[in-house]
């Protein structure tokens, strides 16, 4: 390394074995004005040598030194390995509001299109699957019924009992002031059959089964198992989603019935211990106030809740992006979206069947 006439001359090999001592040697010249770096004497260079030249140029950036007298080998190496030769991207300007709005609209349009196609596929293959089990694992519906239904009985029963106890206790404190103890049976029976039983069951299933469906499908998508199924001429909807759809359709009315009965039983406990009502009086009032419409509405909307949970879990699972982090994101999104749409559907149902002008 030599300095004269504001030029730094480099000679010999610029490789990973030589750049370290050269960098120490350069400390003797770093205070001088260097406007060019002469590479005529360089015989060989590698990526470490190119990084060394970049380092020199960075240190001397106030003088903006030029590289001169390069042979073709050195020039090609610098073009290939130098980070300073990369084109700097122009700073991204602020996007126009209309552009953002348009992109959002097209994303929404694509999302609606994908959802409609997925719903059509699920319902079509679920109907076909009732008569033709080709493309499904043997016993998959029973297996999914155990996972979705039987394993959820404990948590649904416990929460329904607690909910029935709390609802009866809070209402009893007010009703007993007016001598209307018997009406606690009306409140518990109607609320559990038409609202709390179905929606509590759906929210628990959204947390348990909705997250499991989304994470299972997303993991299969990330690990390319979905692509493997397609390569084997196996329809992923028919193989993965349809058994879950059938299982949750079978289990949801049973789980809602269990939730409703246990919730009413919780109300009975409060009626007996706090309001001094007998079990016979309580149940007579329950059967007197309930109608077939209430039971059908409660069970009927539970089917829609169940289908929404499977569809949303499948949608987010099939549209995962990225690796493990993406699986976590779509699982969270699936649970939130499922609970949101369950509540929206419940509100729509209440307006249709109970709102009177």
C-alpha positions in Angstrom: 0.0 0.0 0.0 1.5 3.4 -1.1 0.3 7.0 -1.1 1.3 9.8 -3.4 -0.4 12.7 -5.3 -3.7 12.1 -3.4 -3.9 8.6 -4.7 -3.8 5.4 -2.7 -2.1 2.5 -4.6 -3.0 -1.1 -3.8 -0.9 -4.0 -5.0 -0.8 -7.8 -4.8 -3.6 -10.0 -3.6 -6.8 -8.6 -1.9 -8.1 -11.7 -0.3 -9.4 -12.8 3.1 -5.8 -13.6 4.1 -4.4 -10.1 3.3 -7.1 -7.6 4.0 -6.7 -7.6 7.8 -3.1 -6.4 7.8 -3.9 -4.0 4.9 -6.7 -2.4 7.0 -4.2 -1.9 9.9 -1.7 -0.4 7.5 -4.3 2.0 6.1 -4.6 3.6 9.5 -1.4 5.5 8.6 -3.1 7.2 5.6 -6.7 7.8 6.8 -6.0 11.4 7.7 -4.7 12.3 4.3 -6.7 13.5 1.4 -7.3 10.6 -1.0 -9.3 11.3 -4.1 -8.7 8.0 -6.0 -7.7 4.4 -5.3 -5.4 2.9 -7.9 -6.0 -0.9 -8.5 -3.5 -1.4 -11.3 -1.2 -3.5 -9.1 -3.9 -5.8 -7.8 -3.4 -9.4 -9.1 -6.4 -11.1 -7.5 -9.4 -10.2 -5.5 -12.3 -12.0 -3.7 -15.4 -11.0 -1.8 -13.3 -10.1 1.3 -11.1 -7.9 -0.9 -14.2 -6.2 -2.4 -15.5 -5.6 1.1 -12.1 -4.1 2.1 -12.3 -1.6 -0.8 -15.9 -0.7 0.2 -14.6 -0.1 3.7 -11.9 2.3 2.4 -14.5 4.2 0.3 -16.8 4.5 3.3 -14.0 5.8 5.5 -13.0 8.3 2.8 -16.5 9.2 1.7 -15.9 13.0 2.3 -13.4 12.9 -0.6 -15.5 10.5 -2.7 -12.5 8.5 -4.1 -12.7 6.9 -7.5 -11.5 3.5 -8.4 -9.0 3.7 -11.3 -6.9 1.4 -13.5 -8.8 -1.8 -12.8 -8.3 -4.8 -15.0 -11.3 -6.8 -16.1 -11.0 -9.4 -13.3 -11.0 -6.8 -10.6 -13.8 -4.8 -12.2 -16.0 -7.8 -12.5 -15.4 -8.9 -8.9 -16.3 -5.4 -7.6 -19.5 -5.3 -9.7 -20.4 -8.7 -8.4 -19.6 -8.4 -4.7 -19.6 -4.6 -3.9 -22.6 -3.4 -1.9 -21.9 0.1 -3.0 -22.6 -0.8 -6.6 -26.2 -1.7 -5.8 -28.8 0.7 -7.0 -30.4 2.7 -4.2 -34.1 2.5 -4.2 -35.9 5.8 -4.2 -37.8 6.6 -1.0 -41.3 5.5 -1.1 -43.6 8.5 -1.3 -46.9 8.8 0.6 -49.6 6.8 -1.2 -52.7 8.5 -2.4 -55.8 7.8 -0.4 -57.7 6.7 -3.5 -54.9 4.1 -4.2 -55.1 2.7 -0.7 -58.9 2.6 -1.0 -58.7 0.8 -4.4 -56.3 -1.8 -3.1 -58.5 -2.4 -0.1 -61.5 -2.9 -2.4 -59.7 -5.4 -4.6 -58.4 -7.3 -1.6 -61.9 -7.4 -0.2 -63.3 -8.5 -3.6 -60.7 -11.4 -3.7 -61.5 -12.3 -0.2 -65.3 -12.5 -0.9 -64.6 -14.5 -4.1 -62.4 -17.0 -2.2 -65.0 -17.3 0.6 -67.8 -18.0 -1.8 -65.9 -20.7 -3.6 -64.8 -22.3 -0.3 -68.4 -22.3 1.0 -69.7 -23.8 -2.2 -67.0 -26.5 -2.1 -67.6 -27.4 1.5 -71.4 -27.7 1.1 -71.1 -29.6 -2.2 -68.6 -32.1 -0.9 -70.4 -32.4 2.4 -73.6 -33.3 0.6 -71.8 -35.7 -1.7 -70.0 -37.2 1.3 -73.3 -38.3 2.9 -73.6 -40.9 0.1 -70.1 -41.4 -1.1 -67.2 -41.6 1.4 -64.5 -41.8 -1.3 -61.6 -39.5 -0.6 -62.2 -39.6 3.2 -60.3 -41.5 5.8 -62.3 -44.3 7.3 -63.7 -43.4 10.7 -62.7 -39.7 10.3 -66.2 -38.4 11.2 -66.2 -40.4 14.4 -62.7 -39.3 15.3 -63.6 -35.6 14.7 -66.9 -36.1 16.7 -64.8 -37.2 19.6 -62.5 -34.3 19.3 -65.1 -31.6 18.7 -68.0 -33.0 20.7 -67.1 -35.4 23.5 -63.9 -33.5 24.5 -65.9 -30.3 24.8 -68.7 -31.6 27.1 -66.7 -31.0 30.3 -65.9 -27.3 29.7 -69.3 -26.6 28.2 -71.1 -28.3 31.1 -69.0 -26.5 33.8 -69.4 -23.0 32.2 -73.1 -23.6 31.6 -73.6 -24.5 35.3 -71.7 -21.4 36.5 -73.6 -19.2 34.0 -77.0 -20.6 35.2 -76.0 -20.1 38.8 -74.9 -16.5 38.2 -77.9 -15.5 36.1 -80.4 -17.0 38.5 -78.6 -15.5 41.5 -78.5 -12.0 40.0 -82.1 -12.1 38.9 -83.3 -13.6 42.1 -81.9 -10.7 44.1 -84.3 -8.4 42.2 -87.3 -10.7 41.8 -87.6 -11.6 45.5 -88.1 -7.9 46.3 -91.4 -8.0 44.5 -92.5 -11.5 45.5 -91.9 -12.7 41.9 -89.6 -15.6 42.9 -91.3 -18.0 40.4 -90.4 -15.9 37.4 -86.7 -16.9 37.8 -87.7 -20.1 36.1 -89.0 -18.1 33.1 -85.8 -16.1 32.9 -83.5 -19.0 33.1 -85.5 -21.3 30.8 -86.0 -18.8 28.0 -82.5 -17.2 28.1 -80.7 -20.6 28.2 -82.8 -22.2 25.4 -82.9 -19.3 23.0 -79.7 -17.4 23.6 -77.1 -18.4 26.2 -77.0 -22.1 25.5 -76.4 -21.8 21.8 -74.1 -18.8 21.9 -72.0 -20.1 24.8 -71.5 -23.4 23.1 -70.6 -21.7 19.8 -68.0 -19.4 21.5 -66.4 -22.3 23.3 -66.3 -24.3 20.0 -64.8 -21.3 18.2 -62.0 -21.2 20.8 -61.4 -25.0 20.8 -62.4 -26.4 17.5 -62.1 -23.2 15.3 -58.5 -22.7 16.4 -57.7 -26.4 15.9 -59.1 -26.4 12.4 -57.3 -23.3 11.4 -53.9 -24.3 12.8 -54.2 -27.9 11.4 -54.9 -26.7 7.9 -52.4 -23.9 8.1 -49.7 -26.3 9.2 -50.5 -28.7 6.4 -50.4 -25.7 4.0 -47.0 -24.5 5.3 -45.5 -28.0 5.2 -46.8 -28.6 1.7 -49.0 -31.5 2.8 -51.9 -29.8 0.9 -49.9 -29.8 -2.3 -49.0 -33.5 -1.6 -52.7 -34.4 -1.4 -53.4 -32.6 -4.7 -50.5 -34.5 -6.3 -52.2 -37.7 -5.2 -55.5 -36.6 -6.7 -57.1 -36.2 -3.3 -59.4 -33.2 -2.8 -58.2 -31.3 0.4 -61.7 -30.1 1.1 -63.1 -33.6 1.0 -60.3 -35.1 2.9 -59.8 -32.5 5.6 -62.8 -30.2 6.0 -65.8 -32.4 5.2 -65.3 -34.8 8.2 -65.1 -31.8 10.5 -68.2 -30.3 8.9 -70.2 -33.5 9.4 -68.9 -34.0 13.0 -69.7 -30.5 14.2 -73.1 -30.7 12.5 -73.9 -33.8 14.5 -72.4 -32.6 17.8 -73.7 -29.0 18.0 -77.3 -29.8 18.8 -76.3 -32.3 21.4 -73.8 -29.9 23.0 -76.4 -27.1 23.0 -78.9 -29.4 24.6 -76.4 -30.3 27.3 -75.5 -26.7 27.9 -79.2 -25.7 28.1 -80.1 -28.5 30.6 -77.1 -27.9 32.8 -77.8 -24.1 32.8 -81.4 -24.7 33.8 -80.2 -27.0 36.5 -77.9 -24.2 37.8 -81.0 -22.0 38.0 -82.8 -24.7 39.9 -80.1 -24.8 42.5 -80.5 -21.1 43.2 -84.4 -21.4 43.1 -84.3 -24.1 45.8 -81.6 -22.7 48.1 -82.2 -19.0 47.8 -85.8 -18.5 46.7 -87.4 -21.5 48.6 -89.0 -22.9 45.5 -89.6 -26.6 45.0 -88.2 -28.5 42.0 -91.7 -29.5 40.9 -92.9 -25.9 40.9 -89.7 -24.8 39.1 -90.0 -27.3 36.3 -93.7 -26.9 35.9 -93.1 -23.2 35.3 -90.2 -24.0 32.9 -92.4 -26.3 30.7 -95.3 -23.9 30.9 -93.3 -20.9 29.6 -91.2 -22.7 26.9 -92.6 -23.1 23.4 -91.6 -25.3 20.5 -90.6 -22.2 18.7 -88.0 -21.3 21.3 -86.5 -24.8 21.2 -86.4 -24.9 17.4 -84.9 -21.4 17.2 -82.2 -22.2 19.7 -81.2 -25.5 18.0 -81.7 -24.1 14.5 -79.3 -21.2 14.8 -76.7 -23.4 16.5 -76.2 -25.2 13.1 -75.3 -21.9 11.5 -72.9 -21.1 14.3 -71.2 -24.5 13.8 -70.9 -24.1 10.0 -69.5 -20.6 10.4 -66.8 -21.9 12.7 -65.7 -24.6 10.3 -65.8 -22.3 7.2 -63.9 -19.5 8.9 -61.3 -21.9 10.3 -60.8 -23.5 6.9 -60.6 -20.1 5.1 -57.8 -18.8 7.3 -56.0 -22.1 7.3 -55.9 -22.4 3.5 -54.8 -18.7 3.1 -51.9 -18.8 5.5 -48.7 -17.0 4.5 -45.2 -17.5 6.0 -44.1 -20.2 8.4 -44.8 -20.9 12.0 -45.5 -17.2 12.6 -48.1 -17.2 9.9 -49.8 -20.3 11.5 -50.1 -18.4 14.8 -51.5 -15.3 13.1 -54.2 -17.1 11.1 -55.2 -19.2 14.2 -55.8 -16.0 16.2 -57.6 -14.4 13.3 -59.8 -17.4 12.8 -60.9 -17.4 16.5 -61.6 -13.7 16.5 -63.5 -13.8 13.2 -65.6 -16.9 14.3 -66.7 -15.3 17.6 -67.5 -12.0 15.8 -69.7 -13.7 13.2 -71.4 -15.9 15.8 -72.5 -12.8 17.6 -73.6 -11.1 14.4 -75.6 -14.1 13.3 -77.2 -14.3 16.8 -78.2 -10.6 16.6 -79.7 -11.1 13.1 -81.6 -14.2 14.4 -83.0 -12.2 17.3 -84.2 -9.4 15.0 -85.9 -11.9 12.6 -87.7 -14.0 15.2 -88.3 -11.7 18.2 -88.4 -8.1 16.9 -92.0 -6.9 16.4 -92.9 -3.5 14.9 
